[in-house]
Structures are given as structure tokens and as C-alpha cells.
């Protein structure tokens, strides 16, 4: 599934795949007390991925950008390759059913089971089938958060001792920058000097309709206040990200609320620009209804941006004490939290410092080291019942 293109395909789970491939064979980590007993081969298609020290690369002749080709390749070609492997790790929900060696599978979230109405029927059916079959046969399942681990146990029926929570990480690119450089970026990107940011795929579980309603409520408070002339105006709302699915209601709600002049939709943001969009924002708001991990919250905090997110699913794990948590279904509470950050002296600075501290808990090196330990636990133990 790896894609290095600057498109929607290059976001989300793709970042996990890319960073894990970079860090799994890392000599800097393996040169310590950890044994150097593992050799890695990455099976991929993207020609832009360069081989790294300690990582062999085997490129598929099939163009696996097509979902159907990728599925067939995994279940046929990779199954045949498994005869020569000690272990196969499916980095996104799936592994070959007919694998001749033990498998490990990473589950990023089970939103297609928690919120089935938010998915297209084919996507929902495929993900449900492949994930259930792959995880039940796997020697170990890696979940990207404790919340997702519990979902795997509860919704997929995988025994608890086979499910390991290993959180995602953050790279050094996500960090604060010089205010002058940040201001220059805003000018180049055509962004206002002050703005509230949401960044993520435009789809139902991101809860953007309620975010728009909270923003409209906040503006009505500002305009109705007797102190409105002296109080800071509410900054524009920037909703950045690619269109996913069932996004039409978002744009319709902007029109219904009369926010067309105050809400900006810049579309997909290239990966290399992401830190600058966070740095330029006065506030990052991510009121998602459900997340397997919630990487944008971690990215925003690592860039020093005051953050508000929801207390749903995995998000409290990621945010810790580095962000304000709200009920994602309570529009008024969300509006009040935004108003609090914009108007309370010193609060933004406190959130900035707390967020930076929280972000240091999630290095990719730790993710890779924990993943290697899962491999060793599988390779050092008898093959479990149900594993091919």
C-alpha cells in the first residue's frame, strides 16, 4: 500500500507504513543492547522508495495501487513467497490467508464496524471480511492504541493475549519554528495572520458539521457581546484535507449557516507542508467522533499549537494533558472551549508547553523497537493454533 505520491493516497496509514520501514532496521537503535537477530524485506510497488541499510526491497511487478490487484497479490503471490519467510507482517489490516509462516497484522481502527453507516458498502464489507479473517489467524495483532486493542478483542473476538497496543510515532519534522518563518509561510500560502485549523479527511466521523455549528455559535457570541468592539475577533476557520466520502453535508452546512466568507477549504495539504499549517494556526481543533489513534492531534502538539480534541476513543490517550478534551457531540461545549483558548490570557501558552511535553512520549524509534519485540515473541514461541 505504500505510496509516496503527494495525493490523498500518500496520507493516513501510509505514514505508518513509511515510518515503520524506515525505523525497523535502524542501526542507531539496534546497536544498543537489543539483539541484531532480524533481517527485513519490504514487499512494495512504489518505485520512489529507496532501499535503506538493513532493509531489502522486493518490488511487485503488479501495480498494487489498484485495490483489487493488491488484494489478489496479497492472497496469491505473497502467500507463495511466505514459504521462504519466517514471519510476515501485514501493515494494514490484511495478511495472506494461506501463509506458510506465522503472521502479524496491524489494525489501525475498526471504524467500519463502529460506524458502518459512514462507509461505502463495498469498503465496509471488504474491510470487515479481510480484517476479521486476518486477525483471527494472526500469531499477534498490533493495535495502534489501547482503545483500538479493546475494539479488536471485543469486536473481532481475538484473544487478549494475542493483541498488543503499540502507539504510532512522530518525526522531528513536526516541531516549533521561528515566528518570522511561520509568518512568511502564511503569506506564501495565502493564509490569514490568525486562523483556527482542522486538518484531516473530510468524512462523517471527523464531526465537521458540529465543528461548523460550534464555530457559528462562537461568532454569534462575539457579535452579540457588548464588548465585541474591544474583544479579539474570531479568526477564520480553515478546514484542510482531501475530500473523503459523504462530505457533501459539510459544504451544505457552511451555506446554511452563512459561513462562506469565514470558512476556507484549501483541500489536500502535501506532507512536507503539514508542519507549517499547524505552526501557523492560532488553535488546532480536532473534534472527531472516533479515531484509532488520532495522529493529527500528536502532530499539532509537536508543532507547539494549542489543541482541542474530543474525549472519544483513542484521543485522550494521544492528547494526555496536552490538550483540552470535549464531548464531540456537544456543540456548545466545543464552542466554549474554543472561546476559552482565544480569550483566556496565558492559556494558549500553557497548552503549547503541555502539548510539546506530551509529544515527546511518541518517538517512532520506540514504535519500531516494540514491533521488533513482537516479531521475536512470535519467532521464539510455538506456532499458535489457527496460524497458517
Secondary structure, DSSP 8 states (H G I E B T S, - for coil): ----SSSGGGSTHHHHHHHHHHHHT-HHHHTSSS-----EEEEE--TT---BTTEEEEE-SS-TTSHHHHHHHHHTHHHHHGGG-SEEEESSS---TT-SSEEEEEE---HHHHSGGGS-HHHHHHHHHHHHHHHHH-SEEEESSHHHHHHHHHHH---GGGEEE----B-TTSS---HHHHHHHHHHHT--SSEEEEES-EEGGG-HHHHHHHHHHHHHHHHH-TTTTTS----EEEEES-EEES-HHHHHHHHHTT-TTTEEEEE---GGGHHHHHHH-SEEEE--S--SS-HHHHHHHHTT--EEEESSTTHHHHHTTSSEEE-TT-HHHHHHHHHHHHHSTTHHHHHHHHHHHHHTT-BHHHHHHHHHHHHHHHHTS---TT--
